[in-house]
Amino acid sequence: MALFKKKTAGKPGEWFYCLEHGKVEEGPDCPGKDRMGPYGSREEAQGAMRTAQERNLEWETDPRWHDSAARGEDD
């Protein structure tokens, strides 16, 4: 069993948003469980939370994901 894990090196131009620190980082500095990405640019990574919020709202209001029983409707 390895005592130390090898740090994953990011590729140049890969940007991540760290959920733990609330910041954008180039390359994966923080563990995968704490980050979103990779993104193609710093600007995309900065908007990661906004993008996630927009996608969540789309999913929550998409009728394809909600059956009539969950809405209390009868067939």
PDB file of N, CA, C and O in Angstrom:
ATOM      1  N   MET A   1       0.839  -1.179   0.000  1.00  0.00           N
ATOM      2  CA  MET A   1       0.000   0.000   0.000  1.00  0.00           C
ATOM      3  C   MET A   1       0.886   1.246   0.000  1.00  0.00           C
ATOM      4  O   MET A   1       1.820   1.365   0.793  1.00  0.00           O
ATOM      5  N   ALA A   2       0.575   2.152  -0.891  1.00  0.00           N
ATOM      6  CA  ALA A   2       1.375   3.370  -1.001  1.00  0.00           C
ATOM      7  C   ALA A   2       1.024   4.340   0.123  1.00  0.00           C
ATOM      8  O   ALA A   2      -0.146   4.536   0.453  1.00  0.00           O
ATOM      9  N   LEU A   3       2.051   4.937   0.698  1.00  0.00           N
ATOM     10  CA  LEU A   3       1.824   5.913   1.750  1.00  0.00           C
ATOM     11  C   LEU A   3       1.454   7.276   1.197  1.00  0.00           C
ATOM     12  O   LEU A   3       0.717   8.037   1.822  1.00  0.00           O
ATOM     13  N   PHE A   4       1.976   7.572   0.016  1.00  0.00           N
ATOM     14  CA  PHE A   4       1.717   8.867  -0.598  1.00  0.00           C
ATOM     15  C   PHE A   4       1.141   8.651  -1.979  1.00  0.00           C
ATOM     16  O   PHE A   4       1.615   7.808  -2.740  1.00  0.00           O
ATOM     17  N   LYS A   5       0.124   9.413  -2.293  1.00  0.00           N
ATOM     18  CA  LYS A   5      -0.469   9.308  -3.616  1.00  0.00           C
ATOM     19  C   LYS A   5       0.214  10.298  -4.546  1.00  0.00           C
ATOM     20  O   LYS A   5       0.562  11.413  -4.156  1.00  0.00           O
ATOM     21  N   LYS A   6       0.395   9.859  -5.786  1.00  0.00           N
ATOM     22  CA  LYS A   6       0.984  10.729  -6.780  1.00  0.00           C
ATOM     23  C   LYS A   6      -0.026  11.803  -7.146  1.00  0.00           C
ATOM     24  O   LYS A   6      -1.185  11.498  -7.427  1.00  0.00           O
ATOM     25  N   LYS A   7       0.407  13.062  -7.145  1.00  0.00           N
ATOM     26  CA  LYS A   7      -0.478  14.165  -7.491  1.00  0.00           C
ATOM     27  C   LYS A   7      -0.748  14.142  -8.989  1.00  0.00           C
ATOM     28  O   LYS A   7       0.171  13.997  -9.796  1.00  0.00           O
ATOM     29  N   THR A   8      -2.020  14.287  -9.349  1.00  0.00           N
ATOM     30  CA  THR A   8      -2.389  14.312 -10.747  1.00  0.00           C
ATOM     31  C   THR A   8      -2.012  15.652 -11.347  1.00  0.00           C
ATOM     32  O   THR A   8      -2.405  16.701 -10.838  1.00  0.00           O
ATOM     33  N   ALA A   9      -1.257  15.616 -12.420  1.00  0.00           N
ATOM     34  CA  ALA A   9      -0.858  16.843 -13.093  1.00  0.00           C
ATOM     35  C   ALA A   9      -1.884  17.187 -14.149  1.00  0.00           C
ATOM     36  O   ALA A   9      -2.329  16.325 -14.907  1.00  0.00           O
ATOM     37  N   GLY A  10      -2.250  18.441 -14.192  1.00  0.00           N
ATOM     38  CA  GLY A  10      -3.203  18.896 -15.191  1.00  0.00           C
ATOM     39  C   GLY A  10      -2.518  19.223 -16.496  1.00  0.00           C
ATOM     40  O   GLY A  10      -1.305  19.421 -16.557  1.00  0.00           O
ATOM     41  N   LYS A  11      -3.312  19.274 -17.521  1.00  0.00           N
ATOM     42  CA  LYS A  11      -2.809  19.664 -18.830  1.00  0.00           C
ATOM     43  C   LYS A  11      -2.872  21.182 -18.928  1.00  0.00           C
ATOM     44  O   LYS A  11      -3.783  21.799 -18.376  1.00  0.00           O
ATOM     45  N   PRO A  12      -1.931  21.784 -19.614  1.00  0.00           N
ATOM     46  CA  PRO A  12      -1.987  23.237 -19.788  1.00  0.00           C
ATOM     47  C   PRO A  12      -3.300  23.635 -20.453  1.00  0.00           C
ATOM     48  O   PRO A  12      -3.743  22.999 -21.410  1.00  0.00           O
ATOM     49  N   GLY A  13      -3.904  24.676 -19.944  1.00  0.00           N
ATOM     50  CA  GLY A  13      -5.159  25.154 -20.512  1.00  0.00           C
ATOM     51  C   GLY A  13      -6.400  24.532 -19.904  1.00  0.00           C
ATOM     52  O   GLY A  13      -7.512  24.891 -20.291  1.00  0.00           O
ATOM     53  N   GLU A  14      -6.247  23.613 -18.965  1.00  0.00           N
ATOM     54  CA  GLU A  14      -7.393  23.037 -18.269  1.00  0.00           C
ATOM     55  C   GLU A  14      -7.678  23.869 -17.013  1.00  0.00           C
ATOM     56  O   GLU A  14      -6.793  24.110 -16.192  1.00  0.00           O
ATOM     57  N   TRP A  15      -8.919  24.295 -16.890  1.00  0.00           N
ATOM     58  CA  TRP A  15      -9.313  25.116 -15.757  1.00  0.00           C
ATOM     59  C   TRP A  15     -10.371  24.389 -14.942  1.00  0.00           C
ATOM     60  O   TRP A  15     -11.217  23.681 -15.488  1.00  0.00           O
ATOM     61  N   PHE A  16     -10.311  24.573 -13.636  1.00  0.00           N
ATOM     62  CA  PHE A  16     -11.231  23.921 -12.717  1.00  0.00           C
ATOM     63  C   PHE A  16     -11.794  24.960 -11.751  1.00  0.00           C
ATOM     64  O   PHE A  16     -11.190  26.007 -11.515  1.00  0.00           O
ATOM     65  N   TYR A  17     -12.967  24.644 -11.200  1.00  0.00           N
ATOM     66  CA  TYR A  17     -13.533  25.465 -10.131  1.00  0.00           C
ATOM     67  C   TYR A  17     -13.505  24.629  -8.863  1.00  0.00           C
ATOM     68  O   TYR A  17     -14.088  23.545  -8.822  1.00  0.00           O
ATOM     69  N   CYS A  18     -12.844  25.113  -7.843  1.00  0.00           N
ATOM     70  CA  CYS A  18     -12.733  24.397  -6.574  1.00  0.00           C
ATOM     71  C   CYS A  18     -13.917  24.761  -5.684  1.00  0.00           C
ATOM     72  O   CYS A  18     -14.098  25.923  -5.319  1.00  0.00           O
ATOM     73  N   LEU A  19     -14.715  23.763  -5.340  1.00  0.00           N
ATOM     74  CA  LEU A  19     -15.886  23.969  -4.491  1.00  0.00           C
ATOM     75  C   LEU A  19     -15.486  24.259  -3.046  1.00  0.00           C
ATOM     76  O   LEU A  19     -16.179  24.996  -2.345  1.00  0.00           O
ATOM     77  N   GLU A  20     -14.393  23.693  -2.608  1.00  0.00           N
ATOM     78  CA  GLU A  20     -13.920  23.861  -1.228  1.00  0.00           C
ATOM     79  C   GLU A  20     -13.455  25.298  -0.972  1.00  0.00           C
ATOM     80  O   GLU A  20     -13.781  25.886   0.059  1.00  0.00           O
ATOM     81  N   HIS A  21     -12.694  25.855  -1.916  1.00  0.00           N
ATOM     82  CA  HIS A  21     -12.111  27.182  -1.733  1.00  0.00           C
ATOM     83  C   HIS A  21     -12.866  28.277  -2.479  1.00  0.00           C
ATOM     84  O   HIS A  21     -12.624  29.461  -2.245  1.00  0.00           O
ATOM     85  N   GLY A  22     -13.781  27.896  -3.377  1.00  0.00           N
ATOM     86  CA  GLY A  22     -14.545  28.874  -4.138  1.00  0.00           C
ATOM     87  C   GLY A  22     -13.692  29.682  -5.086  1.00  0.00           C
ATOM     88  O   GLY A  22     -13.901  30.883  -5.258  1.00  0.00           O
ATOM     89  N   LYS A  23     -12.719  29.013  -5.706  1.00  0.00           N
ATOM     90  CA  LYS A  23     -11.823  29.740  -6.610  1.00  0.00           C
ATOM     91  C   LYS A  23     -11.537  28.926  -7.861  1.00  0.00           C
ATOM     92  O   LYS A  23     -11.744  27.714  -7.903  1.00  0.00           O
ATOM     93  N   VAL A  24     -11.059  29.623  -8.869  1.00  0.00           N
ATOM     94  CA  VAL A  24     -10.677  29.013 -10.135  1.00  0.00           C
ATOM     95  C   VAL A  24      -9.201  28.652 -10.056  1.00  0.00           C
ATOM     96  O   VAL A  24      -8.392  29.409  -9.519  1.00  0.00           O
ATOM     97  N   GLU A  25      -8.857  27.480 -10.601  1.00  0.00           N
ATOM     98  CA  GLU A  25      -7.453  27.063 -10.601  1.00  0.00           C
ATOM     99  C   GLU A  25      -7.104  26.424 -11.936  1.00  0.00           C
ATOM    100  O   GLU A  25      -7.923  25.741 -12.551  1.00  0.00           O
ATOM    101  N   GLU A  26      -5.891  26.657 -12.363  1.00  0.00           N
ATOM    102  CA  GLU A  26      -5.414  26.030 -13.590  1.00  0.00           C
ATOM    103  C   GLU A  26      -4.767  24.714 -13.204  1.00  0.00           C
ATOM    104  O   GLU A  26      -3.831  24.683 -12.405  1.00  0.00           O
ATOM    105  N   GLY A  27      -5.262  23.647 -13.764  1.00  0.00           N
ATOM    106  CA  GLY A  27      -4.785  22.327 -13.387  1.00  0.00           C
ATOM    107  C   GLY A  27      -5.482  21.880 -12.117  1.00  0.00           C
ATOM    108  O   GLY A  27      -5.968  22.713 -11.352  1.00  0.00           O
ATOM    109  N   PRO A  28      -5.537  20.589 -11.883  1.00  0.00           N
ATOM    110  CA  PRO A  28      -6.247  20.083 -10.707  1.00  0.00           C
ATOM    111  C   PRO A  28      -5.422  20.195  -9.427  1.00  0.00           C
ATOM    112  O   PRO A  28      -4.714  19.257  -9.063  1.00  0.00           O
ATOM    113  N   ASP A  29      -5.507  21.328  -8.747  1.00  0.00           N
ATOM    114  CA  ASP A  29      -4.777  21.503  -7.492  1.00  0.00           C
ATOM    115  C   ASP A  29      -5.470  20.793  -6.330  1.00  0.00           C
ATOM    116  O   ASP A  29      -4.812  20.247  -5.444  1.00  0.00           O
ATOM    117  N   CYS A  30      -6.801  20.806  -6.342  1.00  0.00           N
ATOM    118  CA  CYS A  30      -7.573  20.206  -5.254  1.00  0.00           C
ATOM    119  C   CYS A  30      -8.084  18.830  -5.671  1.00  0.00           C
ATOM    120  O   CYS A  30      -8.126  18.523  -6.862  1.00  0.00           O
ATOM    121  N   PRO A  31      -8.474  17.998  -4.703  1.00  0.00           N
ATOM    122  CA  PRO A  31      -8.980  16.657  -5.009  1.00  0.00           C
ATOM    123  C   PRO A  31     -10.214  16.711  -5.918  1.00  0.00           C
ATOM    124  O   PRO A  31     -10.967  17.685  -5.902  1.00  0.00           O
ATOM    125  N   GLY A  32     -10.406  15.669  -6.698  1.00  0.00           N
ATOM    126  CA  GLY A  32     -11.511  15.589  -7.640  1.00  0.00           C
ATOM    127  C   GLY A  32     -12.872  15.756  -7.001  1.00  0.00           C
ATOM    128  O   GLY A  32     -13.783  16.291  -7.633  1.00  0.00           O
ATOM    129  N   LYS A  33     -13.036  15.313  -5.763  1.00  0.00           N
ATOM    130  CA  LYS A  33     -14.326  15.429  -5.072  1.00  0.00           C
ATOM    131  C   LYS A  33     -14.686  16.877  -4.774  1.00  0.00           C
ATOM    132  O   LYS A  33     -15.844  17.182  -4.488  1.00  0.00           O
ATOM    133  N   ASP A  34     -13.711  17.765  -4.839  1.00  0.00           N
ATOM    134  CA  ASP A  34     -13.932  19.172  -4.494  1.00  0.00           C
ATOM    135  C   ASP A  34     -13.914  20.111  -5.689  1.00  0.00           C
ATOM    136  O   ASP A  34     -13.920  21.329  -5.514  1.00  0.00           O
ATOM    137  N   ARG A  35     -13.892  19.564  -6.901  1.00  0.00           N
ATOM    138  CA  ARG A  35     -13.767  20.473  -8.040  1.00  0.00           C
ATOM    139  C   ARG A  35     -14.731  20.129  -9.167  1.00  0.00           C
ATOM    140  O   ARG A  35     -15.225  19.006  -9.271  1.00  0.00           O
ATOM    141  N   MET A  36     -14.982  21.122 -10.002  1.00  0.00           N
ATOM    142  CA  MET A  36     -15.790  20.964 -11.199  1.00  0.00           C
ATOM    143  C   MET A  36     -14.880  21.289 -12.384  1.00  0.00           C
ATOM    144  O   MET A  36     -14.066  22.211 -12.321  1.00  0.00           O
ATOM    145  N   GLY A  37     -15.029  20.529 -13.448  1.00  0.00           N
ATOM    146  CA  GLY A  37     -14.225  20.793 -14.635  1.00  0.00           C
ATOM    147  C   GLY A  37     -13.716  19.512 -15.225  1.00  0.00           C
ATOM    148  O   GLY A  37     -14.103  18.442 -14.755  1.00  0.00           O
ATOM    149  N   PRO A  38     -12.886  19.555 -16.209  1.00  0.00           N
ATOM    150  CA  PRO A  38     -12.157  20.735 -16.665  1.00  0.00           C
ATOM    151  C   PRO A  38     -12.982  21.603 -17.609  1.00  0.00           C
ATOM    152  O   PRO A  38     -13.899  21.133 -18.283  1.00  0.00           O
ATOM    153  N   TYR A  39     -12.628  22.876 -17.632  1.00  0.00           N
ATOM    154  CA  TYR A  39     -13.214  23.852 -18.529  1.00  0.00           C
ATOM    155  C   TYR A  39     -12.124  24.331 -19.483  1.00  0.00           C
ATOM    156  O   TYR A  39     -10.933  24.245 -19.184  1.00  0.00           O
ATOM    157  N   GLY A  40     -12.550  24.830 -20.620  1.00  0.00           N
ATOM    158  CA  GLY A  40     -11.611  25.262 -21.653  1.00  0.00           C
ATOM    159  C   GLY A  40     -10.982  26.615 -21.412  1.00  0.00           C
ATOM    160  O   GLY A  40      -9.964  26.948 -22.020  1.00  0.00           O
ATOM    161  N   SER A  41     -11.586  27.406 -20.519  1.00  0.00           N
ATOM    162  CA  SER A  41     -11.044  28.739 -20.245  1.00  0.00           C
ATOM    163  C   SER A  41     -11.315  29.131 -18.793  1.00  0.00           C
ATOM    164  O   SER A  41     -12.143  28.538 -18.103  1.00  0.00           O
ATOM    165  N   ARG A  42     -10.586  30.145 -18.368  1.00  0.00           N
ATOM    166  CA  ARG A  42     -10.764  30.667 -17.013  1.00  0.00           C
ATOM    167  C   ARG A  42     -12.183  31.207 -16.831  1.00  0.00           C
ATOM    168  O   ARG A  42     -12.790  31.028 -15.775  1.00  0.00           O
ATOM    169  N   GLU A  43     -12.708  31.866 -17.864  1.00  0.00           N
ATOM    170  CA  GLU A  43     -14.048  32.445 -17.796  1.00  0.00           C
ATOM    171  C   GLU A  43     -15.122  31.368 -17.626  1.00  0.00           C
ATOM    172  O   GLU A  43     -16.067  31.541 -16.856  1.00  0.00           O
ATOM    173  N   GLU A  44     -14.972  30.266 -18.343  1.00  0.00           N
ATOM    174  CA  GLU A  44     -15.929  29.160 -18.195  1.00  0.00           C
ATOM    175  C   GLU A  44     -15.899  28.613 -16.769  1.00  0.00           C
ATOM    176  O   GLU A  44     -16.945  28.351 -16.176  1.00  0.00           O
ATOM    177  N   ALA A  45     -14.699  28.444 -16.226  1.00  0.00           N
ATOM    178  CA  ALA A  45     -14.555  27.927 -14.861  1.00  0.00           C
ATOM    179  C   ALA A  45     -15.145  28.900 -13.844  1.00  0.00           C
ATOM    180  O   ALA A  45     -15.733  28.470 -12.852  1.00  0.00           O
ATOM    181  N   GLN A  46     -14.995  30.215 -14.077  1.00  0.00           N
ATOM    182  CA  GLN A  46     -15.553  31.210 -13.164  1.00  0.00           C
ATOM    183  C   GLN A  46     -17.078  31.136 -13.132  1.00  0.00           C
ATOM    184  O   GLN A  46     -17.694  31.436 -12.109  1.00  0.00           O
ATOM    185  N   GLY A  47     -17.679  30.741 -14.237  1.00  0.00           N
ATOM    186  CA  GLY A  47     -19.125  30.630 -14.300  1.00  0.00           C
ATOM    187  C   GLY A  47     -19.651  29.251 -13.976  1.00  0.00           C
ATOM    188  O   GLY A  47     -20.816  28.965 -14.251  1.00  0.00           O
ATOM    189  N   ALA A  48     -18.833  28.387 -13.401  1.00  0.00           N
ATOM    190  CA  ALA A  48     -19.219  26.995 -13.136  1.00  0.00           C
ATOM    191  C   ALA A  48     -20.464  26.888 -12.256  1.00  0.00           C
ATOM    192  O   ALA A  48     -21.352  26.090 -12.554  1.00  0.00           O
ATOM    193  N   MET A  49     -20.547  27.656 -11.200  1.00  0.00           N
ATOM    194  CA  MET A  49     -21.687  27.569 -10.302  1.00  0.00           C
ATOM    195  C   MET A  49     -22.958  28.096 -10.974  1.00  0.00           C
ATOM    196  O   MET A  49     -24.039  27.539 -10.784  1.00  0.00           O
ATOM    197  N   ARG A  50     -22.828  29.163 -11.753  1.00  0.00           N
ATOM    198  CA  ARG A  50     -23.975  29.697 -12.478  1.00  0.00           C
ATOM    199  C   ARG A  50     -24.482  28.686 -13.503  1.00  0.00           C
ATOM    200  O   ARG A  50     -25.687  28.474 -13.636  1.00  0.00           O
ATOM    201  N   THR A  51     -23.545  28.060 -14.229  1.00  0.00           N
ATOM    202  CA  THR A  51     -23.908  27.043 -15.211  1.00  0.00           C
ATOM    203  C   THR A  51     -24.607  25.874 -14.535  1.00  0.00           C
ATOM    204  O   THR A  51     -25.616  25.385 -15.043  1.00  0.00           O
ATOM    205  N   ALA A  52     -24.096  25.423 -13.409  1.00  0.00           N
ATOM    206  CA  ALA A  52     -24.710  24.310 -12.673  1.00  0.00           C
ATOM    207  C   ALA A  52     -26.109  24.695 -12.197  1.00  0.00           C
ATOM    208  O   ALA A  52     -27.029  23.881 -12.262  1.00  0.00           O
ATOM    209  N   GLN A  53     -26.273  25.913 -11.724  1.00  0.00           N
ATOM    210  CA  GLN A  53     -27.577  26.375 -11.259  1.00  0.00           C
ATOM    211  C   GLN A  53     -28.578  26.416 -12.417  1.00  0.00           C
ATOM    212  O   GLN A  53     -29.726  26.003 -12.256  1.00  0.00           O
ATOM    213  N   GLU A  54     -28.150  26.911 -13.580  1.00  0.00           N
ATOM    214  CA  GLU A  54     -29.023  26.962 -14.749  1.00  0.00           C
ATOM    215  C   GLU A  54     -29.424  25.560 -15.203  1.00  0.00           C
ATOM    216  O   GLU A  54     -30.580  25.323 -15.552  1.00  0.00           O
ATOM    217  N   ARG A  55     -28.477  24.646 -15.197  1.00  0.00           N
ATOM    218  CA  ARG A  55     -28.775  23.270 -15.605  1.00  0.00           C
ATOM    219  C   ARG A  55     -29.702  22.577 -14.615  1.00  0.00           C
ATOM    220  O   ARG A  55     -30.584  21.820 -15.020  1.00  0.00           O
ATOM    221  N   ASN A  56     -29.513  22.827 -13.327  1.00  0.00           N
ATOM    222  CA  ASN A  56     -30.404  22.253 -12.317  1.00  0.00           C
ATOM    223  C   ASN A  56     -31.827  22.763 -12.501  1.00  0.00           C
ATOM    224  O   ASN A  56     -32.781  21.992 -12.397  1.00  0.00           O
ATOM    225  N   LEU A  57     -31.976  24.052 -12.773  1.00  0.00           N
ATOM    226  CA  LEU A  57     -33.297  24.619 -12.984  1.00  0.00           C
ATOM    227  C   LEU A  57     -33.960  24.011 -14.221  1.00  0.00           C
ATOM    228  O   LEU A  57     -35.148  23.689 -14.196  1.00  0.00           O
ATOM    229  N   GLU A  58     -33.199  23.854 -15.292  1.00  0.00           N
ATOM    230  CA  GLU A  58     -33.717  23.215 -16.503  1.00  0.00           C
ATOM    231  C   GLU A  58     -34.202  21.797 -16.191  1.00  0.00           C
ATOM    232  O   GLU A  58     -35.276  21.395 -16.638  1.00  0.00           O
ATOM    233  N   TRP A  59     -33.420  21.051 -15.435  1.00  0.00           N
ATOM    234  CA  TRP A  59     -33.785  19.680 -15.097  1.00  0.00           C
ATOM    235  C   TRP A  59     -35.046  19.650 -14.226  1.00  0.00           C
ATOM    236  O   TRP A  59     -35.946  18.841 -14.453  1.00  0.00           O
ATOM    237  N   GLU A  60     -35.102  20.531 -13.239  1.00  0.00           N
ATOM    238  CA  GLU A  60     -36.240  20.548 -12.323  1.00  0.00           C
ATOM    239  C   GLU A  60     -37.548  20.916 -13.016  1.00  0.00           C
ATOM    240  O   GLU A  60     -38.618  20.499 -12.574  1.00  0.00           O
ATOM    241  N   THR A  61     -37.475  21.684 -14.085  1.00  0.00           N
ATOM    242  CA  THR A  61     -38.688  22.122 -14.778  1.00  0.00           C
ATOM    243  C   THR A  61     -38.937  21.357 -16.072  1.00  0.00           C
ATOM    244  O   THR A  61     -39.871  21.686 -16.804  1.00  0.00           O
ATOM    245  N   ASP A  62     -38.137  20.357 -16.367  1.00  0.00           N
ATOM    246  CA  ASP A  62     -38.306  19.570 -17.589  1.00  0.00           C
ATOM    247  C   ASP A  62     -39.384  18.512 -17.366  1.00  0.00           C
ATOM    248  O   ASP A  62     -39.219  17.631 -16.523  1.00  0.00           O
ATOM    249  N   PRO A  63     -40.490  18.591 -18.116  1.00  0.00           N
ATOM    250  CA  PRO A  63     -41.583  17.633 -17.897  1.00  0.00           C
ATOM    251  C   PRO A  63     -41.207  16.183 -18.216  1.00  0.00           C
ATOM    252  O   PRO A  63     -41.877  15.261 -17.752  1.00  0.00           O
ATOM    253  N   ARG A  64     -40.171  15.973 -18.985  1.00  0.00           N
ATOM    254  CA  ARG A  64     -39.756  14.600 -19.295  1.00  0.00           C
ATOM    255  C   ARG A  64     -39.225  13.868 -18.071  1.00  0.00           C
ATOM    256  O   ARG A  64     -39.181  12.638 -18.068  1.00  0.00           O
ATOM    257  N   TRP A  65     -38.823  14.589 -17.037  1.00  0.00           N
ATOM    258  CA  TRP A  65     -38.258  13.967 -15.845  1.00  0.00           C
ATOM    259  C   TRP A  65     -39.270  13.822 -14.723  1.00  0.00           C
ATOM    260  O   TRP A  65     -38.935  13.321 -13.649  1.00  0.00           O
ATOM    261  N   HIS A  66     -40.506  14.254 -14.956  1.00  0.00           N
ATOM    262  CA  HIS A  66     -41.519  14.202 -13.909  1.00  0.00           C
ATOM    263  C   HIS A  66     -42.741  13.482 -14.452  1.00  0.00           C
ATOM    264  O   HIS A  66     -43.372  13.954 -15.397  1.00  0.00           O
ATOM    265  N   ASP A  67     -43.074  12.357 -13.867  1.00  0.00           N
ATOM    266  CA  ASP A  67     -44.252  11.622 -14.338  1.00  0.00           C
ATOM    267  C   ASP A  67     -45.516  12.197 -13.705  1.00  0.00           C
ATOM    268  O   ASP A  67     -45.438  12.953 -12.737  1.00  0.00           O
ATOM    269  N   SER A  68     -46.659  11.846 -14.239  1.00  0.00           N
ATOM    270  CA  SER A  68     -47.918  12.406 -13.774  1.00  0.00           C
ATOM    271  C   SER A  68     -48.243  12.003 -12.332  1.00  0.00           C
ATOM    272  O   SER A  68     -48.897  12.766 -11.621  1.00  0.00           O
ATOM    273  N   ALA A  69     -47.811  10.844 -11.894  1.00  0.00           N
ATOM    274  CA  ALA A  69     -48.061  10.397 -10.521  1.00  0.00           C
ATOM    275  C   ALA A  69     -47.363  11.317  -9.520  1.00  0.00           C
ATOM    276  O   ALA A  69     -47.911  11.607  -8.456  1.00  0.00           O
ATOM    277  N   ALA A  70     -46.179  11.767  -9.851  1.00  0.00           N
ATOM    278  CA  ALA A  70     -45.444  12.647  -8.947  1.00  0.00           C
ATOM    279  C   ALA A  70     -46.119  14.008  -8.837  1.00  0.00           C
ATOM    280  O   ALA A  70     -45.999  14.676  -7.810  1.00  0.00           O
ATOM    281  N   ARG A  71     -46.830  14.426  -9.887  1.00  0.00           N
ATOM    282  CA  ARG A  71     -47.534  15.708  -9.873  1.00  0.00           C
ATOM    283  C   ARG A  71     -48.943  15.576  -9.291  1.00  0.00           C
ATOM    284  O   ARG A  71     -49.635  16.580  -9.128  1.00  0.00           O
ATOM    285  N   GLY A  72     -49.373  14.361  -8.980  1.00  0.00           N
ATOM    286  CA  GLY A  72     -50.699  14.145  -8.433  1.00  0.00           C
ATOM    287  C   GLY A  72     -51.802  14.119  -9.470  1.00  0.00           C
ATOM    288  O   GLY A  72     -52.974  14.313  -9.146  1.00  0.00           O
ATOM    289  N   GLU A  73     -51.427  13.877 -10.725  1.00  0.00           N
ATOM    290  CA  GLU A  73     -52.404  13.823 -11.799  1.00  0.00           C
ATOM    291  C   GLU A  73     -52.828  12.386 -12.054  1.00  0.00           C
ATOM    292  O   GLU A  73     -52.032  11.461 -11.891  1.00  0.00           O
ATOM    293  N   ASP A  74     -54.060  12.200 -12.448  1.00  0.00           N
ATOM    294  CA  ASP A  74     -54.551  10.871 -12.811  1.00  0.00           C
ATOM    295  C   ASP A  74     -54.500  10.713 -14.317  1.00  0.00           C
ATOM    296  O   ASP A  74     -54.655  11.684 -15.058  1.00  0.00           O
ATOM    297  N   ASP A  75     -54.282   9.489 -14.765  1.00  0.00           N
ATOM    298  CA  ASP A  75     -54.257   9.224 -16.207  1.00  0.00           C
ATOM    299  C   ASP A  75     -55.646   9.128 -16.773  1.00  0.00           C
ATOM    300  O   ASP A  75     -55.809   8.909 -17.973  1.00  0.00           O
TER     301      ASP A  75
END
